[in-house]
């Protein structure tokens, strides 16, 4: 007959798709009862009675508990965390509130960062999103580079504000089949954002939890350069996100990118791989110049023991299309840079083969962005 410890161990593989942690770690497994015949009854505590991810827990708990030797059947029941239990959970997660379903339908979150600015991180984010979309994936981009937001322009989106659904969820803007959310939609066009940490934390939390992202295979998060408030906030909100580091080939950039890797390690973000940008420039006559040196990306990947996902060359169309608002991967898929980015995107897909099931839509929360008032 299976034991309580065996069932609990199996349930560690059941991940809350919003909090991105095991339901055992979150203390959501209220009770486990096992009959002499091998029937298992599991009670899971939800944050709200109408939790939109209830079906996910039924399927996942039944699957994992049912795989234990000796289990003949699994029944899943639910109750609701008390106010004090929810407060304890919020405190342990470092959050002011618990999510209400906005990310329940997002299978994979990929944070794209760098140790310094000017390495083409946002351009790569936009084109990786395009590459994933071109391969049939459902993709969203969150422009978390609050001070240097540029994703709206790279997708040809102007100053129009996103609409709000009847459920009081903000609907992302969409371009070329990619859902986009940015602080740039809520401030005067090209205006400077002068905010301190608490305001940034609140806005980013709302971008993740109060935006109707819907069903996505990948949500790409364009981080600001460095290791400051925004990166730490997102690491706290998305503890199971993958981290892709962008660097240029030169040793100096590699050393700075290593700091981003160190930040990821300190906040327990898993590093998925490295993308080396600006690896060289080829003239129309075929002569190649390594303007930023060579080998830095591979060296960093070797040091961190992660794959080098791609080496993207310098091409003029990559810059031109970013300014014109159509990612190069869409505009000229045969360009060498576009081909390299598509290769990197397929590397990301290969690293994340398991997707969470599609779930029911989120419940209304009635939140509003502070800058939209």
C-alpha positions as semicolon CSV with decimal commas, in nm:
position;residue;x (nm);y (nm);z (nm)
1;X;0,000;0,000;0,000
2;X;0,137;0,350;-0,084
3;X;0,241;0,575;0,201
4;X;0,157;0,935;0,281
5;X;0,520;1,034;0,223
6;X;0,521;0,873;-0,122
7;X;0,208;1,062;-0,225
8;X;0,340;1,390;-0,088
9;X;0,670;1,338;-0,270
10;X;0,482;1,277;-0,595
11;X;0,279;1,594;-0,543
12;X;0,599;1,799;-0,533
13;X;0,587;1,771;-0,912
14;X;0,252;1,956;-0,922
15;X;0,337;2,320;-0,994
16;X;0,104;2,612;-0,935
17;X;0,111;2,771;-1,285
18;X;0,088;3,125;-1,144
19;X;0,316;3,112;-0,842
20;X;0,548;2,871;-1,030
21;X;0,618;2,662;-0,723
22;X;0,517;2,319;-0,599
23;X;0,184;2,296;-0,417
24;X;0,368;2,106;-0,145
25;X;0,620;2,388;-0,102
26;X;0,334;2,640;-0,097
27;X;0,152;2,447;0,175
28;X;-0,153;2,393;-0,044
29;X;-0,181;2,018;0,026
30;X;-0,428;2,021;0,312
31;X;-0,475;1,646;0,361
32;X;-0,387;1,306;0,215
33;X;-0,593;1,000;0,302
34;X;-0,519;0,649;0,174
35;X;-0,759;0,358;0,199
36;X;-0,645;-0,006;0,242
37;X;-0,755;-0,068;-0,118
38;X;-0,518;0,202;-0,250
39;X;-0,770;0,480;-0,309
40;X;-0,615;0,821;-0,240
41;X;-0,807;1,133;-0,138
42;X;-0,614;1,460;-0,166
43;X;-0,746;1,793;-0,042
44;X;-0,588;2,101;-0,205
45;X;-0,631;2,449;-0,056
46;X;-0,701;2,724;-0,309
47;X;-0,648;3,096;-0,268
48;X;-1,007;3,168;-0,379
49;X;-1,318;2,952;-0,401
50;X;-1,359;3,030;-0,771
51;X;-0,994;2,971;-0,858
52;X;-0,966;2,957;-1,240
53;X;-0,689;2,693;-1,229
54;X;-0,890;2,435;-1,035
55;X;-0,899;2,201;-1,338
56;X;-0,521;2,211;-1,363
57;X;-0,488;2,084;-1,007
58;X;-0,742;1,806;-1,063
59;X;-0,552;1,679;-1,367
60;X;-0,201;1,725;-1,226
61;X;-0,272;1,579;-0,880
62;X;-0,454;1,281;-1,031
63;X;-0,168;1,217;-1,273
64;X;0,117;1,242;-1,023
65;X;-0,050;1,065;-0,731
66;X;-0,190;0,801;-0,965
67;X;0,161;0,715;-1,083
68;X;0,265;0,594;-0,736
69;X;0,281;0,213;-0,707
70;X;-0,024;0,070;-0,537
71;X;-0,257;0,363;-0,603
72;X;-0,584;0,242;-0,752
73;X;-0,773;0,571;-0,776
74;X;-0,734;0,939;-0,690
75;X;-1,001;1,180;-0,575
76;X;-0,920;1,552;-0,552
77;X;-1,118;1,781;-0,324
78;X;-1,073;2,151;-0,251
79;X;-1,106;2,397;0,030
80;X;-0,996;2,760;0,061
81;X;-0,702;2,908;0,252
82;X;-0,809;3,114;0,550
83;X;-0,724;3,484;0,564
84;X;-0,435;3,419;0,802
85;X;-0,303;3,136;0,581
86;X;-0,317;3,360;0,274
87;X;-0,138;3,635;0,465
88;X;0,135;3,388;0,566
89;X;0,171;3,269;0,207
90;X;0,191;3,625;0,076
91;X;0,459;3,708;0,333
92;X;0,665;3,399;0,245
93;X;0,645;3,492;-0,124
94;X;0,720;3,859;-0,059
95;X;0,399;3,967;-0,232
96;X;0,130;4,219;-0,142
97;X;-0,140;4,000;-0,300
98;X;-0,195;3,660;-0,454
99;X;-0,259;3,629;-0,831
100;X;-0,607;3,573;-0,966
101;X;-0,537;3,382;-1,284
102;X;-0,373;3,614;-1,537
103;X;-0,066;3,392;-1,589
104;X;-0,247;3,062;-1,551
105;X;-0,251;3,017;-1,929
106;X;0,115;3,109;-1,987
107;X;0,323;2,795;-2,033
108;X;0,678;2,939;-2,031
109;X;0,825;3,267;-1,910
110;X;1,165;3,369;-2,050
111;X;1,345;3,673;-1,905
112;X;1,598;3,823;-2,146
113;X;1,865;4,033;-1,978
114;X;2,216;4,167;-1,996
115;X;2,469;4,311;-1,760
116;X;2,494;4,637;-1,956
117;X;2,305;4,843;-2,208
118;X;2,379;4,869;-2,578
119;X;2,416;4,499;-2,654
120;X;2,094;4,475;-2,858
121;X;1,885;4,299;-2,594
122;X;1,553;4,460;-2,688
123;X;1,612;4,406;-3,060
124;X;1,680;4,040;-2,993
125;X;1,372;4,012;-2,769
126;X;1,147;4,151;-3,042
127;X;1,296;3,923;-3,305
128;X;1,294;3,615;-3,082
129;X;0,923;3,679;-3,031
130;X;0,884;3,707;-3,408
131;X;1,079;3,385;-3,463
132;X;0,869;3,191;-3,213
133;X;0,551;3,330;-3,369
134;X;0,672;3,235;-3,716
135;X;0,717;2,879;-3,587
136;X;0,355;2,865;-3,476
137;X;0,394;2,958;-3,108
138;X;0,162;3,194;-2,920
139;X;0,386;3,469;-2,788
140;X;0,367;3,777;-2,570
141;X;0,632;4,037;-2,487
142;X;0,646;4,230;-2,161
143;X;0,867;4,536;-2,193
144;X;1,003;4,554;-1,839
145;X;1,281;4,794;-1,937
146;X;1,085;5,071;-1,771
147;X;1,340;5,348;-1,817
148;X;1,453;5,249;-2,167
149;X;1,129;5,110;-2,312
150;X;1,160;5,049;-2,686
151;X;0,954;4,740;-2,762
152;X;0,643;4,938;-2,877
153;X;0,844;5,114;-3,146
154;X;1,005;4,790;-3,262
155;X;0,658;4,647;-3,321
156;X;0,525;4,962;-3,486
157;X;0,292;5,045;-3,198
158;X;0,234;5,412;-3,123
159;X;0,102;5,595;-2,820
160;X;-0,245;5,436;-2,815
161;X;-0,347;5,302;-2,475
162;X;-0,453;4,938;-2,442
163;X;-0,825;4,877;-2,393
164;X;-0,974;4,734;-2,076
165;X;-1,204;4,431;-2,082
166;X;-1,545;4,418;-1,906
167;X;-1,369;4,206;-1,640
168;X;-1,135;4,501;-1,573
169;X;-0,836;4,331;-1,729
170;X;-0,599;4,527;-1,951
171;X;-0,586;4,380;-2,302
172;X;-0,234;4,376;-2,451
173;X;-0,170;4,555;-2,777
174;X;-0,099;4,322;-3,067
175;X;0,128;4,350;-3,370
176;X;0,235;4,081;-3,618
177;X;0,057;3,823;-3,403
178;X;0,256;3,911;-3,088
179;X;0,089;4,044;-2,774
180;X;0,279;4,341;-2,631
181;X;0,264;4,527;-2,299
182;X;0,489;4,819;-2,208
183;X;0,504;5,116;-1,977
184;X;0,531;5,315;-2,299
185;X;0,157;5,271;-2,354
186;X;0,076;5,459;-2,032
187;X;0,302;5,764;-2,052
188;X;0,329;6,044;-2,302
189;X;0,518;5,920;-2,606
190;X;0,896;5,917;-2,550
191;X;0,851;6,067;-2,202
192;X;1,102;5,981;-1,932
193;X;0,983;5,751;-1,654
194;X;1,108;5,878;-1,318
195;X;0,998;5,622;-1,061
196;X;1,140;5,474;-0,745
197;X;1,142;5,107;-0,653
198;X;0,797;5,068;-0,490
199;X;0,620;5,222;-0,790
200;X;0,811;4,996;-1,028
201;X;0,727;4,689;-0,820
202;X;0,355;4,773;-0,826
203;X;0,347;4,839;-1,201
204;X;0,535;4,519;-1,287
205;X;0,311;4,315;-1,059
206;X;0,008;4,453;-1,240
207;X;0,163;4,389;-1,582
208;X;0,192;4,023;-1,483
209;X;-0,131;3,978;-1,290
210;X;-0,379;4,234;-1,422
211;X;-0,319;4,194;-1,795
212;X;-0,529;3,950;-1,998
213;X;-0,238;3,762;-2,151
214;X;-0,460;3,469;-2,243
215;X;-0,314;3,145;-2,376
216;X;0,057;3,185;-2,448
217;X;0,329;2,934;-2,520
218;X;0,595;3,192;-2,435
219;X;0,598;3,523;-2,250
220;X;0,927;3,700;-2,321
221;X;1,026;3,962;-2,062
222;X;1,266;4,231;-2,182
223;X;1,461;4,321;-1,867
224;X;1,645;4,648;-1,814
225;X;2,025;4,625;-1,817
226;X;2,199;4,562;-1,489
227;X;2,089;4,393;-1,169
228;X;1,860;4,648;-1,005
229;X;1,504;4,668;-0,871
230;X;1,320;4,549;-1,181
231;X;1,523;4,231;-1,225
232;X;1,490;4,141;-0,858
233;X;1,116;4,213;-0,856
234;X;1,056;3,989;-1,157
235;X;1,272;3,715;-1,011
236;X;1,056;3,731;-0,699
237;X;0,730;3,725;-0,894
238;X;0,843;3,457;-1,142
239;X;1,068;3,217;-0,953
240;X;1,045;2,948;-1,222
241;X;1,117;3,172;-1,519
242;X;1,412;3,092;-1,744
243;X;1,686;3,352;-1,793
244;X;1,860;3,416;-2,126
245;X;2,167;3,641;-2,116
246;X;2,265;3,859;-2,411
247;X;2,627;3,964;-2,454
248;X;2,859;4,086;-2,727
249;X;3,180;3,899;-2,813
250;X;3,423;4,136;-2,642
251;X;3,572;4,025;-2,309
252;X;3,459;4,342;-2,130
253;X;3,095;4,279;-2,218
254;X;3,132;3,916;-2,116
255;X;3,259;4,015;-1,772
256;X;2,966;4,253;-1,723
257;X;2,718;3,989;-1,842
258;X;2,862;3,757;-1,579
259;X;2,718;3,993;-1,315
260;X;2,371;3,935;-1,457
261;X;2,436;3,562;-1,422
262;X;2,542;3,614;-1,063
263;X;2,219;3,805;-0,995
264;X;2,020;3,519;-1,146
265;X;2,199;3,274;-0,919
266;X;2,130;3,478;-0,609
267;X;1,756;3,496;-0,679
268;X;1,738;3,134;-0,799
269;X;1,654;3,208;-1,164
270;X;1,763;2,925;-1,391
271;X;1,992;3,037;-1,675
272;X;1,869;2,878;-1,999
273;X;2,155;2,994;-2,219
274;X;2,359;3,272;-2,377
275;X;2,303;3,462;-2,702
276;X;2,605;3,637;-2,849
277;X;2,506;3,947;-3,048
278;X;2,710;4,159;-3,292
279;X;2,949;3,872;-3,369
280;X;3,074;4,024;-3,692
281;X;2,995;4,232;-3,998
282;X;3,021;4,104;-4,355
283;X;3,060;4,356;-4,636
284;X;2,872;4,320;-4,967
285;X;3,198;4,193;-5,117
286;X;3,212;3,913;-4,861
287;X;3,487;4,054;-4,637
288;X;3,417;3,991;-4,268
289;X;3,511;4,220;-3,979
290;X;3,485;4,120;-3,614
291;X;3,416;4,468;-3,482
292;X;3,360;4,358;-3,124
293;X;3,613;4,076;-3,105
294;X;3,513;3,714;-3,080
295;X;3,453;3,431;-2,836
296;X;3,301;3,616;-2,541
297;X;2,963;3,445;-2,565
298;X;3,110;3,096;-2,590
299;X;3,349;3,169;-2,306
300;X;3,062;3,283;-2,081
301;X;2,850;2,982;-2,178
302;X;3,139;2,749;-2,095
303;X;3,197;2,923;-1,762
304;X;2,829;2,895;-1,665
305;X;2,793;2,546;-1,815
306;X;2,492;2,649;-2,027
307;X;2,440;2,634;-2,403
308;X;2,534;2,910;-2,644
309;X;2,194;2,945;-2,810
310;X;2,305;3,158;-3,102
311;X;2,557;3,396;-3,257
312;X;2,387;3,688;-3,427
313;X;2,585;3,892;-3,682
314;X;2,563;4,265;-3,737
315;X;2,349;4,348;-4,038
316;X;2,206;4,683;-4,142
317;X;1,852;4,544;-4,197
318;X;1,840;4,433;-3,832
319;X;1,876;4,794;-3,722
320;X;1,657;4,936;-3,999
321;X;1,364;4,706;-3,927
322;X;1,382;4,780;-3,554
323;X;1,343;5,150;-3,632
324;X;1,067;5,089;-3,887
325;X;0,858;4,875;-3,654
326;X;0,867;4,533;-3,822
327;X;1,100;4,270;-3,673
328;X;1,361;4,153;-3,924
329;X;1,251;3,791;-3,887
330;X;0,919;3,889;-4,045
331;X;1,054;4,141;-4,296
332;X;1,350;3,941;-4,432
333;X;1,373;3,587;-4,292
334;X;1,669;3,511;-4,521
335;X;1,890;3,781;-4,368
336;X;2,186;3,621;-4,180
337;X;2,083;3,787;-3,853
338;X;1,723;3,667;-3,892
339;X;1,843;3,314;-3,957
340;X;2,067;3,322;-3,649
341;X;1,781;3,451;-3,432
342;X;1,547;3,178;-3,555
343;X;1,816;2,925;-3,465
344;X;1,838;3,073;-3,114
345;X;1,458;3,066;-3,078
346;X;1,452;2,697;-3,166
347;X;1,719;2,642;-2,903
348;X;1,491;2,802;-2,644
349;X;1,204;2,576;-2,751
350;X;1,429;2,270;-2,723
351;X;1,522;2,365;-2,366
352;X;1,157;2,395;-2,259
353;X;0,975;2,099;-2,409
354;X;0,713;2,056;-2,134
355;X;0,423;2,299;-2,140
356;X;0,153;2,343;-1,878
357;X;-0,200;2,254;-1,990
358;X;-0,432;2,517;-2,129
359;X;-0,658;2,641;-1,852
360;X;-0,977;2,833;-1,808
361;X;-0,977;3,211;-1,825
362;X;-0,894;3,426;-1,522
363;X;-1,145;3,570;-1,279
364;X;-1,194;3,950;-1,264
365;X;-0,989;4,142;-1,012
366;X;-1,086;4,505;-1,070
367;X;-0,728;4,634;-1,042
368;X;-0,611;4,943;-1,231
369;X;-0,269;5,061;-1,330
370;X;-0,155;5,364;-1,129
371;X;-0,039;5,547;-1,440
372;X;-0,374;5,492;-1,614
373;X;-0,575;5,694;-1,363
